[in-house]
């Protein structure tokens, strides 16, 4: 199923961190580009990521963002973009929660 969406950041802190990447070092700028591409893909199809089973959703995400689902979008170089799908009226919105390298991803999900 393909479903277009609007992409937003979960909060101002995540948004500020994203825009800091744009003016960072070369690897930050590259990550900024990867996340931008992911956001374009999410706008085109909100289900283009991989759904995380509910029992594996970190409790801090549920508490902080009040989410009921969690999705992972694999970025290049082992980075992961975590997002949730929420509905506002008839608009589907992808909330960007955070991104991290594979090591921190494994730590967050206790693999």
ChimeraX attribute file (.defattr): number of C-alpha atoms within 10 A of each C-alpha:
attribute: neighborCount
match mode: 1-to-1
recipient: residues
	/A:1	6
	/A:2	9
	/A:3	12
	/A:4	16
	/A:5	22
	/A:6	17
	/A:7	21
	/A:8	16
	/A:9	17
	/A:10	17
	/A:11	12
	/A:12	9
	/A:13	11
	/A:14	16
	/A:15	15
	/A:16	11
	/A:17	12
	/A:18	21
	/A:19	13
	/A:20	14
	/A:21	18
	/A:22	16
	/A:23	11
	/A:24	13
	/A:25	10
	/A:26	11
	/A:27	11
	/A:28	16
	/A:29	17
	/A:30	15
	/A:31	20
	/A:32	20
	/A:33	14
	/A:34	18
	/A:35	23
	/A:36	13
	/A:37	13
	/A:38	19
	/A:39	22
	/A:40	15
	/A:41	18
	/A:42	22
	/A:43	20
	/A:44	16
	/A:45	17
	/A:46	24
	/A:47	20
	/A:48	18
	/A:49	18
	/A:50	13
	/A:51	15
	/A:52	14
	/A:53	10
	/A:54	10
	/A:55	7
	/A:56	11
	/A:57	17
	/A:58	13
	/A:59	12
	/A:60	10
	/A:61	15
	/A:62	13
	/A:63	9
	/A:64	9
	/A:65	14
	/A:66	11
	/A:67	16
	/A:68	12
	/A:69	16
	/A:70	22
	/A:71	23
	/A:72	17
	/A:73	21
	/A:74	20
	/A:75	18
	/A:76	12
	/A:77	10
	/A:78	11
	/A:79	18
	/A:80	20
	/A:81	21
	/A:82	21
	/A:83	28
	/A:84	22
	/A:85	19
	/A:86	15
	/A:87	10
	/A:88	7
	/A:89	6
	/A:90	6
	/A:91	10
	/A:92	17
	/A:93	21
	/A:94	25
	/A:95	21
	/A:96	22
	/A:97	20
	/A:98	16
	/A:99	21
	/A:100	15
	/A:101	15
	/A:102	15
	/A:103	11
	/A:104	13
	/A:105	17
	/A:106	11
	/A:107	9
	/A:108	14
	/A:109	10
	/A:110	9
	/A:111	7
